[in-house]
């Protein structure tokens, strides 16, 4: 299978530079790929390459991440992210599209689909649900990790050790992607974050970044087929939450992915890709 190369684009969204990557043909059904809290657009590269023969994949760097601008007001909250996606969708002239969202990107996806039921044809949510960011062991773990995050590193080996320590089961491929896309050479030597880690951590300490967004109301408001994918080792999305979503919303179904934690698309990419491909193909207009 030929390897699809991403094209990189920068546009202005809500006063900040927004970088997005694009794979596939312009006339293919579009899919937005929305990354998580401490992630970046290129985390989706294996997924996007696998789907690029049948879909147009668009993956933005959320503000404060990757090559997008950092927010001087540190407004790293769901409502702000949703507004950014609304503006990006308008700039790109997208009409009907699917969304795949991981963790924080999943929260944005729930909220966007609830607000714009006429636009979203299908929704894939990776390892997040109502209450995940406040009421789970995973939420506590992430707050602790962010409190202990170093501001810079002396070497790439230190970067490797940092990510390996907080994600002991990470694959070598995913680890290499993390190292390449989350740090950059710093003035005076060493490496600094390519993410606004201090600003993101500050916003997270202020409380649930979803703020006034009620995810249960978003689930109730969904009007498109929705697949929730849970990592079997996840400490962030309880089975009980998945079951409750299915009971409340007939358009939701869920699947558990073996050999995966919170980062399902990293931990078990083959199953993740096959499941997403089948789900989208069955709902392609």
Secondary structure as UniProt FT lines:
FT   STRAND          7..13
FT   TURN            14..15
FT   STRAND          16..23
FT   TURN            26..27
FT   STRAND          29..34
FT   TURN            37..38
FT   HELIX           41..44
FT   HELIX           45..51
FT   TURN            52..54
FT   STRAND          55..60
FT   TURN            63..64
FT   TURN            66..67
FT   TURN            72..73
FT   HELIX           78..92
FT   STRAND          97..102
FT   HELIX           104..115
FT   TURN            117..119
FT   STRAND          120..126
FT   TURN            130..134
FT   HELIX           137..147
FT   STRAND          152..153
FT   HELIX           156..166
FT   TURN            168..169
FT   HELIX           172..182
FT   STRAND          183..185
FT   TURN            187..188
FT   STRAND          191..193
FT   HELIX           197..205
FT   TURN            209..212
FT   HELIX           215..221
FT   STRAND          225..231
FT   TURN            232..233
FT   HELIX           239..248
FT   TURN            250..251
FT   STRAND          252..257
FT   TURN            258..259
FT   HELIX           264..267
FT   HELIX           269..282
//
